[in-house]
Structure formats: structure tokens, C-alpha cells
Amino acid sequence: MLIGVVAETDPLETRVAASAETVKRFVGLGAEFVVQHGAGLSAGVTDADYEGAGARMAGAAEVLSSADVLLKVRRPSGIELTQIKRGALVVAIMDPYGNVPAIEAMAKAGVDAFAMELMPRITRAQVMDVLSSQANLAGYRAVIDAASEYGRAFPMMMTPAGTVPAAKFFVMGVGVAGLQAIATARRLGAVVTATDVRPATKEQVESLGAKFIAVEDEEFKQAETAGGYAKEMSEGYKAKQAALIASHIAKQDVVVTTALIPGRPAPRLILAEMAHSMRPGSVIVDLAVERGGNCELAKAGELVTTSNGVKIVGYSSVTRLAATASNLYARNLYAFVETLIDKTTKSLKVNWDDELVKATALTRDGAIVHPNFQPKP
């Protein structure tokens, strides 16, 4: 059983799929481990670190062509698929929604692909939840980015020269990233408000010392799926919520948006005129920018400044916390892949009926097996 890790091909991706810690743990399970030279450098992991944990170093082509299990951060590129051996297991964040051709390419290449972001939200899978581990860091980094771009102090300060008022901080979308953003902004001394369409989040927001903002009608009380995700709201509710939010945003110094709906583009929460209503020097950080953005003016990977001086941050968050993000992601991967290994024979033994496998498996034996992504006739 050979497990491999390669450097990510996306030039903006700084994370790596294994840490020295997880390599050592895999070796302890009886696996051989091979890592591409330099794969972990951008995440602060040297070749010597990997070798010290029991891995051997090799070129990318050798890793791809020989690994029985390939661990990645993002799904394999087209070039990588031509080199991965048929029948190999590939485990990564696959970004499958809206990318069926990429899934078809993996099936055609004969790899058994597993999407970590499809991990079910059940107790035994908590340690495998990549969305939570990465979103936590994204929420933290969003506040740091906001503080960096905001031209004023966050906390209230009493000085001989006068009082510095606390910054008004608004979080839109109270999932894992939003809760971490609230907690971090509160630690920095901001006055924090937050909103979400799910009624259960009100208590969470208030428990962190922030104020909850929402139109709390009957639709709002039923706006959460059984899996804990936000539902798509009606146009009528969106209009009422938008009016409330628009008046609130105009008074804020910093807005962080985190709203995502699985399988859909990011909901548009901040229109151009709402951004222009904020005072000069205010900041918007859009964590959903790679999914189309919650803010109409946000651009992925860029800092946009409006004509009236409002800064809109569209930077990737977790890739600028590569060491921490990689450590957590590597542990997520280990926790999942460990369930695919027979501890007695020290070999791969995938239970295709396991609920974790069924939820995450995209392709198997040259076909797309996940019902959500099979091509429609």
C-alpha cells in the first residue's frame, strides 16, 4: 500500500495534503509513503521533515504513477490524470458542483475519486470535516484582513486626546466561518452584529456577545435543512431581508460575508449601491468570492476600492494560513483514509457500503457513482 502526495498545480494553492505528523501515522499503519520533492515548502514542511517521518521523496511523475492512494488539496488537473495509475484512490477537495466534466474526466482516467467536502455531518465524521477545519481559519483570517485594510482601530480607546469609538462589525452568514469571525472581531474589541437565514444561529450569535439581525417571520423559522444548511429563501423574504440589511450596512465599518448554499452560486447579499452607502475607509471581506461572491463588486484574488473609498477584499483566506490549514486538512484526510485500511493485513480495504464512502465517492471503476453528479439523459 503506497500513499502519495504531490505539490498542488494551482499556483495560488499553498496548502499540502500531508504533514510530517500524518505521514508518521500512516507509516505506523503499515503504509509506504512517497512525497514529491518540495511539495510542502509553501506550507512550512521541508523534505527533511517528511523523510524524518518515514516518507521517501520522488519526482511528481513517479508519485502519480505509483501511488495506490493519492492525497491532494484540490482535484487532479488534466495533466495529472494522464499520469495517475488506473484504480488508484484519489482523495481531495473536488469542488464537484458545476464541474461534472471534471468528474467525467476522473472516471475516464479510471481513478476512484472521493470528495472530502461531501463528508456527512454526523458524529463519527466530525474529525474528517474539511469544511469546518478550513472555514474556521477563513473566518479568522477575514477579520485579520479587515483589520489590516481598515484605517482605524477596532476597540474603543480612552485616551488623553479623546475617545476612539469601537468599530461596527457586521457578519453575514453564521456558519463555522461566520462564528469564528464574530469571536475574533469581539476579541479585537469591535461591536459585532450578525445575520443568517437559519433561526438556530440566533442563539449562537448571542452566545458570542453579538447582536442578531434578521426579519424573523414564519419563513425564517423554517429556513434550515435537516443537514443544518441554509435553504433558498423566497423572493418576498429576500426583499424584506435586503431592505433591513441595506439600512444596517450603511452604518457599518466592516462587513464580512460568508454565505454559501451547497450546489448553488453564492447568494448575492451586497449590491453595488449598498457598498457605496458605506462611509469612506469601510471594508467588505467576501469569503464567498470564489463561488461568485456575496458582494456584487467583489473580485476573486483582488482588492477592489470603490469610487467612494470602500475597500472590498476578495483574497483567498486559507491559502495565506498555509501551515495551519495544511495541518488541519492533513488530519481530516488521515481520519478518513484510516477507515479504508485493514489494520490486520495493513492493506487497502474499502467498504463501499460504509456511509462515509457512499457519501463521498464520486467515481469508481470508470463510472460516476455519486447520484448527485451523474449526467442527465
C-alpha positions in Angstrom: 0.0 0.0 0.0 1.7 3.1 -1.3 0.3 6.6 -0.3 1.5 9.6 -2.3 1.4 13.4 -2.1 2.3 15.8 -4.8 2.6 19.6 -4.9 -0.6 21.4 -6.0 -0.6 22.5 -9.6 -2.7 25.7 -8.9 -0.1 28.5 -8.5 -2.3 30.1 -5.8 -2.7 27.0 -3.7 -0.1 27.0 -0.9 -1.5 24.1 1.1 -0.3 20.5 1.1 -2.2 17.3 1.8 0.1 15.7 4.3 2.0 16.9 7.4 5.0 15.1 9.0 2.6 14.1 11.7 0.2 12.3 9.4 2.9 10.7 7.4 4.3 9.2 10.6 0.8 7.9 11.5 0.2 6.4 8.1 3.6 4.7 8.2 2.6 3.3 11.6 -0.4 1.7 9.9 1.9 -0.2 7.6 1.8 2.1 4.6 4.7 3.2 2.4 4.7 7.0 1.8 6.1 9.0 -1.1 6.1 12.8 -1.4 7.1 15.0 -4.3 10.2 17.0 -3.7 9.3 20.4 -2.3 5.6 19.6 -2.1 5.3 21.1 1.5 7.6 24.0 1.3 4.9 26.7 0.9 3.2 25.2 4.0 6.4 25.2 6.0 7.1 21.4 5.7 10.6 20.5 4.4 11.6 17.4 2.6 13.7 16.6 5.6 10.6 16.8 7.8 8.8 14.2 5.6 11.9 12.0 5.5 12.2 12.1 9.2 8.6 10.9 9.5 9.3 7.9 7.3 8.5 9.1 3.8 10.7 9.0 0.7 11.0 11.8 -1.8 10.5 11.4 -5.5 9.5 13.3 -8.6 5.9 14.1 -9.4 5.6 11.6 -12.2 6.8 8.8 -10.0 4.4 9.7 -7.2 1.4 9.9 -9.6 2.2 6.7 -11.4 2.9 4.5 -8.4 0.6 5.7 -5.6 -2.3 3.4 -4.6 -3.8 6.3 -2.7 -3.1 9.9 -3.8 -3.8 12.7 -1.3 -4.4 16.2 -2.7 -5.8 19.5 -1.7 -7.6 20.2 -5.0 -8.8 17.7 -7.5 -6.3 16.4 -10.1 -5.6 18.6 -13.1 -6.0 17.2 -16.6 -2.2 16.6 -16.9 -2.1 14.8 -13.6 -5.0 12.5 -14.7 -2.9 11.3 -17.6 -0.2 10.1 -15.1 -2.2 8.6 -12.2 -2.4 4.9 -12.4 -5.8 3.3 -13.1 -7.5 2.0 -10.0 -5.8 4.5 -7.6 -7.8 6.2 -4.9 -7.7 9.9 -5.1 -8.9 11.9 -2.0 -9.2 15.7 -2.2 -11.5 18.7 -2.1 -13.1 18.0 -5.5 -15.4 21.0 -6.0 -17.8 18.8 -7.8 -20.9 21.1 -8.1 -21.0 22.6 -11.6 -17.9 20.7 -12.7 -19.4 17.4 -14.0 -17.0 17.4 -17.0 -14.1 17.2 -14.5 -15.7 14.3 -12.7 -16.3 12.6 -16.0 -12.6 13.0 -16.7 -11.7 11.3 -13.5 -14.0 8.5 -14.3 -12.5 8.1 -17.7 -9.0 8.1 -16.2 -10.1 5.1 -14.1 -9.5 6.7 -10.6 -11.7 6.1 -7.6 -12.3 9.7 -6.5 -13.5 10.8 -3.1 -14.7 14.4 -2.4 -13.9 15.4 1.2 -16.3 18.3 1.2 -19.2 15.8 0.8 -18.5 14.2 4.1 -21.8 13.8 6.0 -22.2 15.9 9.1 -22.5 13.0 11.6 -20.7 12.5 14.9 -18.1 9.9 13.6 -17.2 12.2 10.7 -16.6 15.4 12.7 -12.8 14.8 12.7 -13.0 14.5 8.9 -15.0 17.7 8.2 -12.7 19.7 5.9 -15.3 22.4 5.5 -15.3 23.1 9.2 -11.5 22.9 9.7 -10.8 25.3 6.7 -13.8 27.6 7.4 -12.6 28.2 10.9 -9.4 29.6 9.6 -11.1 31.5 6.8 -13.3 33.3 9.4 -10.3 34.2 11.5 -8.3 35.4 8.5 -11.2 37.5 7.2 -11.1 39.6 10.4 -7.3 40.0 10.2 -7.6 41.1 6.6 -10.3 43.6 7.6 -8.2 45.0 10.4 -5.3 45.4 8.0 -7.3 47.3 5.5 -9.4 49.3 7.9 -7.7 52.7 8.6 -8.9 52.9 12.1 -8.6 51.0 15.4 -11.1 48.2 16.2 -11.5 48.6 20.0 -12.8 51.6 21.9 -9.9 53.5 23.4 -10.0 56.1 26.2 -7.0 58.5 25.6 -6.0 61.9 26.9 -6.6 63.2 23.4 -10.2 61.8 23.4 -12.1 58.7 22.9 -11.7 56.4 20.0 -15.1 54.7 19.2 -15.2 50.9 18.6 -15.6 49.7 15.1 -19.0 48.5 14.0 -18.6 45.0 12.6 -21.3 43.0 10.7 -21.0 39.3 9.8 -23.4 37.9 7.1 -23.7 34.1 7.3 -23.2 32.4 10.6 -21.7 29.1 9.8 -18.3 27.9 11.0 -16.5 30.8 9.3 -19.0 33.4 10.5 -18.9 32.3 14.1 -15.1 32.4 14.1 -15.3 35.9 12.5 -17.6 37.0 15.3 -15.4 35.6 18.0 -12.2 37.1 16.5 -13.8 40.6 15.9 -15.1 40.6 19.5 -11.6 39.7 20.8 -10.3 42.7 18.9 -12.8 45.0 20.6 -15.3 45.6 17.8 -19.1 46.0 18.3 -20.4 43.0 16.4 -23.8 42.2 14.8 -24.6 39.2 12.6 -27.3 37.8 10.4 -28.3 34.4 8.9 -31.4 32.9 7.5 -31.3 29.9 9.9 -33.1 30.6 13.2 -30.8 28.3 15.2 -28.0 30.7 14.6 -29.6 33.5 16.7 -28.7 31.8 20.0 -25.1 31.0 18.7 -24.6 34.7 17.7 -25.9 36.0 21.1 -23.8 33.5 23.0 -20.7 35.1 21.5 -21.8 38.5 22.6 -23.0 39.8 19.3 -26.5 41.1 18.3 -28.6 39.1 15.8 -30.2 41.0 12.8 -32.9 39.4 10.7 -36.5 39.5 9.6 -37.9 36.9 12.0 -41.1 35.8 10.2 -42.6 32.4 9.7 -40.4 31.6 6.7 -37.4 32.5 8.7 -38.4 29.9 11.4 -38.3 27.1 8.7 -35.2 28.2 6.8 -32.9 25.3 7.7 -32.4 21.8 6.1 -32.2 18.6 8.2 -28.5 18.6 7.5 -28.0 22.1 9.1 -27.6 24.0 5.8 -29.4 27.2 4.7 -32.4 26.8 2.4 -33.0 29.0 -0.6 -35.4 31.7 0.5 -38.4 33.1 -1.3 -38.2 36.3 -3.3 -40.6 38.0 -0.8 -38.4 37.2 2.1 -35.2 38.2 0.2 -36.8 41.6 -0.4 -37.7 42.2 3.2 -34.3 41.0 4.4 -32.5 43.1 1.8 -34.2 46.3 3.0 -33.3 45.6 6.6 -29.7 44.7 5.7 -29.3 47.7 3.4 -30.1 50.1 6.1 -27.8 48.3 8.6 -24.8 48.0 6.3 -24.8 51.8 5.7 -24.0 52.2 9.4 -21.2 49.6 9.5 -17.4 50.0 9.4 -16.6 46.4 8.4 -18.8 43.7 6.8 -17.7 40.1 6.4 -19.8 37.8 4.2 -19.6 34.0 4.4 -23.0 32.8 2.9 -22.9 29.7 0.8 -25.6 27.2 -0.3 -24.3 23.8 -1.4 -24.7 23.2 -5.1 -25.6 26.8 -5.9 -23.8 30.0 -6.6 -23.2 32.2 -3.6 -26.3 34.3 -2.8 -25.9 37.9 -3.7 -26.2 39.8 -0.4 -24.5 43.2 -1.0 -25.4 45.1 -4.1 -23.2 47.9 -5.5 -25.4 50.6 -4.1 -25.2 49.1 -0.7 -21.4 49.1 -0.8 -21.5 52.7 -2.0 -23.7 53.6 1.0 -20.8 52.8 3.5 -18.5 55.6 4.5 -15.0 56.0 3.0 -12.5 53.7 4.6 -15.0 51.0 5.4 -14.1 47.4 4.5 -16.1 44.4 3.0 -14.4 41.0 3.1 -16.2 38.5 0.8 -15.3 34.9 1.8 -17.7 33.5 -0.9 -15.9 35.3 -3.8 -14.7 32.0 -5.4 -18.4 30.9 -5.7 -19.4 34.1 -7.4 -19.4 36.3 -4.3 -21.9 37.6 -1.8 -20.9 41.2 -2.8 -21.6 42.4 -6.3 -18.4 44.3 -6.6 -16.0 41.6 -5.2 -13.4 40.1 -7.4 -11.6 36.8 -6.6 -8.0 37.4 -5.6 -8.2 41.2 -5.7 -8.7 44.2 -3.5 -11.3 46.5 -5.1 -11.7 50.1 -4.0 -15.0 51.8 -4.9 -15.2 55.4 -6.1 -16.2 56.5 -2.6 -13.3 54.7 -0.9 -14.8 51.5 0.4 -12.4 48.5 0.2 -13.7 45.1 -0.9 -11.4 42.2 -0.1 -11.6 39.1 -2.4 -8.4 37.4 -1.3 -8.3 33.7 -0.5 -8.1 33.3 3.2 -6.8 29.7 4.0 -4.1 29.7 1.4 -2.4 32.6 3.4 -2.6 30.4 6.5 -1.0 27.5 4.7 0.9 25.9 7.6 -2.1 25.8 10.0 -4.6 25.0 7.2 -2.4 22.1 5.9 -2.0 20.6 9.4 -5.8 20.5 10.0 -6.6 19.3 6.4 -4.0 16.6 6.7 -5.6 15.3 9.9 -9.0 15.4 8.2 -7.6 13.2 5.4 -5.9 10.8 7.8 -9.0 10.3 9.8 -10.9 9.3 6.6 -8.3 7.3 4.8 -7.5 5.4 8.0 -11.1 3.9 7.8 -10.2 2.5 4.3 -7.2 0.5 5.7 -7.4 -3.1 7.0 -5.4 -3.0 10.3 -4.7 -6.7 10.2 -3.4 -7.1 6.7 -2.1 -3.5 6.5 -3.7 -3.1 3.1 -6.5 -1.1 1.4 -9.9 -2.5 2.1 -12.7 -0.1 1.0 -16.1 -0.9 2.4 -18.2 0.6 -0.4 -21.3 0.2 1.8 -19.9 2.4 4.5 -22.0 5.6 4.9 -18.8 7.8 4.7 -17.7 6.1 1.5 -21.1 6.3 -0.1 -21.4 10.0 0.7 -18.0 11.0 -0.7 -17.3 8.6 -3.6 -17.6 10.3 -6.9 -16.2 7.8 -9.3 -15.5 4.0 -9.2 -14.3 1.5 -11.9 -14.5 4.1 -14.7 -18.0 5.4 -13.9 -19.6 8.3 -11.9 -21.2 6.6 -8.9 -22.4 9.6 -6.9 -26.2 10.2 -7.7 -25.8 14.0 -7.5 -23.4 14.2 -10.3 -24.4 11.5 -12.9 -25.0 13.1 -16.3 -28.7 13.6 -17.0 -30.1 11.9 -20.1 
